[in-house]
Amino acid sequence: MDIILSDLVRENVLRLKPYSSARDEHTDMADIHLDANENPFNWAYNRYPDPYQRALKEAISEWKGIKAGNIFIGNGSDEIIDLLIRAFCEPKKDQIVTIHPSYGMYTVSADINSVNLRYYRLDENFTFESEELIEYLKPEDKILFLCSPNNPSGNCFEPSAISKICNSFGGLVVVDEAYIDFADTESMLKYLDKIPNLIVMQTLSKAIGAAGIRLGMAFMDPYIVGILNKIKPPYNINSATQKIALERISEQKTIEVQIKQIIDGRSKMNDCLKSLLFVRKVFPSEANFILVKVDDPDDLYSYLLTRGIVVRNRSKQFRCEGCLRLTIGTPEEIDTLTEALNSYYIK
């Protein structure tokens, strides 16, 4: 299907004249800055940040092998989700679709923006048939959100299936790859140049270990980057965040070691959970967590709290009845959790 991206954008956004900040008016270095009404006495953060995060985007470009012009950076992926809905979905008219169950912020952002959201229900194994999902999509659906690896289930969707959906759908397909660094399944980034309506989101909050700075990345056609730049807050990524992100991205060897430890820990937790008689099912995971169905999730959740361990009780969520979600901790934390689970079994 041929996609004309400008046809998807809200008309008022196309007409919008964006706010022009002082830093938009020049990119050259200067000796004296008297244009932005800042405090003139220099220290690390008396000046406004680069509104387009140029140095950070160049570093991400080198890291991911994606051109800087294809990168948009948000105050967490949550800001990117919100901006996409605001840019492309007319309130009370257009619709978005997401798989169910999945990450909850797609629903929250749709509700905030008065955009109807439709749920495509995953099967008992938390997957879908691409032909059925394509058939489910309607002309008024502007955005499809696919989380892969999916949260809370941990499984990935095949790139070939996602590509097929992109090529059959007249809207945007947003693939949320927050957990992709822990997966064996390949990222959709390699398809970016071939599929104009594909957007791939990643984050520094999971494998990169920088959840506290709130920085999300999205990779997309440069035209969409331009649209999001029109409607984002002028300085949505502060200077401290940009600086810390650059520092953390440079620590790739440390990050690789930590990712391997988490993957090894996931394997160890899988073996432990499968050995416990009160565990009904351990769902396959390519993320840094495991979804597990147990006999009494509320009782086990409460018991772990008494041992000083907090996990996520997902038992009230669709398709997750009886389930807890366990994040993979440090080797020491895994040992503590394993001991607690074995103690619960004999209590």
C-alpha positions in Angstrom: 0.0 0.0 0.0 1.4 3.4 -1.0 1.5 5.8 2.0 1.5 9.6 1.7 2.5 10.6 5.2 1.2 14.2 4.9 -2.3 12.8 4.4 -2.2 11.2 7.8 -1.3 14.4 9.8 -4.1 16.5 11.4 -4.9 19.5 9.3 -4.4 22.0 12.1 -0.9 20.5 12.8 0.0 20.9 9.1 -1.0 24.6 9.3 0.7 25.1 12.7 3.4 27.6 13.0 5.7 26.2 15.7 7.1 28.2 18.6 10.5 29.6 17.7 12.9 29.5 20.5 16.1 31.6 20.7 18.2 28.6 20.0 16.2 28.0 16.8 17.5 31.2 15.3 21.2 30.2 15.1 23.3 27.1 15.4 26.8 28.7 15.4 28.8 29.2 18.5 28.9 32.7 19.9 31.0 34.4 22.6 28.1 36.4 24.1 24.5 35.2 24.4 22.1 38.0 24.9 19.1 36.5 23.1 17.3 34.2 25.6 17.0 36.2 28.8 19.1 33.7 30.7 21.1 34.3 33.8 24.5 35.4 32.3 26.6 34.0 35.1 27.9 30.7 33.7 27.7 27.4 35.4 26.8 24.0 34.0 23.1 24.7 33.4 22.4 28.4 33.1 21.8 28.1 29.4 18.9 26.5 27.6 19.6 23.1 26.1 19.9 22.3 22.4 16.2 21.9 21.4 17.1 19.3 18.8 19.7 17.4 20.9 22.1 17.4 18.0 25.1 15.9 19.8 23.1 13.2 21.4 21.4 12.3 18.1 24.8 11.9 16.4 25.9 9.6 19.2 22.7 7.6 18.9 23.2 7.5 15.1 26.6 6.0 15.5 25.4 3.5 18.1 22.3 2.3 16.2 23.5 2.8 12.6 20.5 5.1 11.9 20.9 8.5 10.3 20.5 11.4 12.8 17.7 12.8 10.6 15.6 9.7 11.4 15.8 10.1 15.2 13.4 11.8 17.5 14.1 12.0 21.3 11.4 12.3 23.9 11.0 12.8 27.6 10.6 9.0 28.0 8.8 7.0 25.3 5.6 8.1 27.0 6.0 11.6 25.5 6.6 10.2 22.1 3.4 8.1 22.4 1.4 11.2 23.3 3.0 13.4 20.6 2.2 10.8 17.9 -1.5 10.6 18.9 -1.7 14.4 19.1 -0.1 14.9 15.7 -2.0 12.3 13.7 -5.3 11.6 15.4 -8.3 14.0 15.3 -10.0 13.9 18.7 -13.4 12.1 18.7 -12.9 11.1 15.1 -9.8 9.0 14.5 -8.9 5.8 16.2 -5.9 3.9 17.3 -5.4 0.2 17.8 -3.2 -1.8 20.2 -2.8 -5.4 21.1 -4.3 -6.5 24.4 -2.8 -7.0 26.9 0.0 -4.6 26.4 1.7 -1.5 27.8 -0.9 0.7 29.5 0.2 4.1 28.4 -1.2 3.6 24.9 -4.7 3.6 26.5 -3.9 6.5 28.9 -2.6 8.7 26.1 -5.6 7.9 23.9 -8.0 8.8 26.7 -6.2 12.1 27.5 -6.4 13.1 23.8 -10.1 11.9 23.4 -9.1 9.4 20.7 -10.9 6.1 20.6 -8.8 3.1 21.2 -9.7 -0.4 19.9 -8.1 -3.5 21.4 -7.1 -6.5 19.3 -7.1 -9.4 21.7 -4.1 -11.7 21.7 -4.6 -15.4 22.0 -3.8 -17.5 25.0 -0.1 -17.6 24.0 0.0 -13.7 23.7 0.3 -13.8 19.9 -1.7 -13.1 16.7 -2.2 -14.1 13.1 -1.1 -11.3 10.9 -4.0 -11.8 8.4 -6.5 -11.6 11.2 -5.0 -8.4 12.6 -4.9 -6.8 9.1 -8.6 -7.7 8.7 -9.3 -6.1 12.1 -7.9 -2.7 11.1 -10.3 0.0 9.7 -9.7 3.1 7.5 -10.3 5.4 10.5 -7.5 3.7 12.5 -4.5 6.1 12.3 -2.0 4.3 14.5 -1.3 0.7 15.4 0.9 0.1 18.5 2.7 -3.2 18.8 4.9 -3.8 21.8 7.7 -6.3 21.0 8.9 -7.9 23.3 5.4 -7.4 24.7 4.7 -6.2 28.2 3.5 -8.1 30.3 4.0 -11.3 28.3 7.6 -11.0 27.3 7.3 -12.5 23.8 8.4 -11.0 20.5 6.4 -10.8 17.2 8.1 -11.9 14.0 9.5 -9.0 11.9 8.0 -10.7 8.8 4.6 -10.5 10.3 5.1 -6.8 11.3 6.3 -5.9 7.9 3.3 -7.5 6.3 1.0 -5.5 8.5 2.9 -2.3 7.7 2.6 -2.9 4.0 -1.2 -3.6 4.3 -2.2 -0.8 6.7 -2.9 2.8 5.7 -1.8 4.3 9.0 1.3 4.3 11.2 2.7 1.2 12.8 4.6 2.0 16.0 6.7 -0.9 17.3 7.7 -0.4 20.9 11.0 -2.1 21.4 11.7 -1.1 25.0 13.0 -4.6 25.8 14.7 -5.5 22.4 18.2 -5.6 23.9 17.3 -8.7 25.8 15.8 -10.5 22.8 17.0 -13.0 20.2 14.5 -11.7 17.7 15.9 -8.9 15.5 14.9 -5.3 15.8 12.7 -3.7 13.2 15.3 -0.9 12.7 16.7 -2.7 9.6 13.3 -2.2 7.9 13.1 1.5 8.5 14.3 2.7 5.1 11.9 0.3 3.3 8.7 1.0 5.2 7.7 4.8 5.5 4.8 4.2 7.9 7.0 2.3 10.4 8.1 3.9 13.7 10.4 2.1 16.1 10.6 3.2 19.7 13.5 2.2 22.0 14.6 3.5 25.4 17.4 4.1 27.8 15.2 2.9 30.7 15.7 -0.8 30.5 18.9 -2.5 29.3 20.8 0.8 29.3 20.1 1.3 33.0 19.1 5.0 32.8 15.4 4.9 33.8 15.9 7.9 36.1 16.7 10.4 33.3 13.5 9.6 31.3 14.8 9.4 27.7 13.0 7.6 24.9 14.2 7.3 21.3 12.0 6.9 18.2 13.3 6.1 14.7 11.1 7.1 11.8 10.9 8.8 8.4 12.4 12.3 8.6 9.1 13.8 7.6 7.5 12.5 10.8 10.4 13.8 12.8 9.7 17.2 11.4 6.0 17.0 12.4 6.8 16.0 16.0 9.4 18.8 16.2 6.5 21.2 15.4 4.4 20.2 18.3 6.9 19.1 21.0 7.8 21.5 23.9 10.7 23.7 22.7 13.2 22.3 25.2 11.7 18.8 26.0 15.1 17.2 26.8 17.0 19.1 29.5 20.8 19.6 29.4 21.5 17.3 32.3 19.6 14.5 30.7 21.4 15.0 27.4 24.8 15.0 29.2 24.1 11.9 31.2 22.7 10.1 28.2 25.9 10.8 26.2 27.9 9.4 29.1 25.9 6.3 29.5 25.8 5.5 25.8 29.6 5.6 25.8 29.7 2.8 28.3 28.7 0.0 25.9 31.1 -2.6 27.3 29.6 -2.2 30.8 26.1 -2.3 29.3 26.8 -5.5 27.4 28.1 -7.3 30.5 24.9 -6.3 32.4 22.6 -7.4 29.6 24.4 -10.8 29.6 24.0 -11.1 33.3 20.3 -10.3 33.0 19.8 -12.9 30.3 21.6 -15.5 32.3 19.5 -14.6 35.3 16.4 -15.0 33.2 17.4 -18.5 32.3 18.1 -19.3 36.0 14.7 -18.0 37.1 13.0 -20.0 34.3 14.6 -23.2 35.7 13.6 -22.3 39.2 10.0 -21.5 38.4 9.5 -24.6 36.3 10.6 -26.8 39.3 7.9 -25.4 41.7 4.7 -27.3 42.1 2.6 -24.2 42.7 3.6 -22.8 39.3 1.1 -23.6 36.6 2.9 -22.0 33.6 6.0 -20.0 32.8 5.5 -17.9 29.7 8.5 -17.7 27.2 10.2 -14.3 27.6 12.7 -12.3 25.5 12.6 -9.4 27.9 14.1 -8.7 31.3 11.1 -10.2 33.1 9.1 -13.4 33.3 5.3 -13.8 33.4 4.4 -16.8 35.5 1.0 -18.3 36.4 0.7 -19.6 39.9 -2.0 -21.3 42.1 -2.7 -18.2 44.3 -1.1 -15.0 42.9 -2.4 -12.7 45.7 -1.1 -15.0 48.4 2.3 -15.4 46.8 2.5 -11.6 46.2 1.8 -10.9 49.8 4.2 -13.5 51.0 7.0 -12.1 48.9 6.3 -8.7 50.4 6.9 -10.1 53.9 10.3 -11.2 52.6 11.0 -7.7 51.4 10.5 -8.5 47.7 8.1 -6.6 45.5 6.9 -8.1 42.2 4.1 -7.0 39.9 0.7 -8.7 40.4 -0.9 -8.8 36.9 -3.7 -11.3 37.9 -6.5 -8.7 37.2 -5.2 -8.0 33.7 -6.8 -9.6 30.6 -5.2 -12.9 29.7 -3.0 -12.7 32.8 -5.4 -14.3 35.3 -3.3 -15.9 38.0 -0.1 -14.3 36.9 2.8 -12.4 38.5 5.4 -10.6 36.6 9.0 -11.0 37.9 11.7 -8.6 36.9 15.2 -10.1 36.6 17.3 -8.6 39.3 21.0 -8.9 40.2 22.5 -12.4 40.8 22.2 -11.7 44.5 18.6 -10.7 44.2 17.8 -13.7 42.1 19.3 -15.9 44.8 17.1 -14.2 47.4 14.0 -14.6 45.3 14.7 -18.2 44.5 15.2 -19.0 48.2 11.9 -17.2 49.0 10.0 -19.1 46.4 11.3 -22.4 47.7 10.4 -21.4 51.2 6.9 -20.5 50.1 6.5 -24.0 48.6 7.2 -25.6 52.0 5.6 -23.0 54.3 
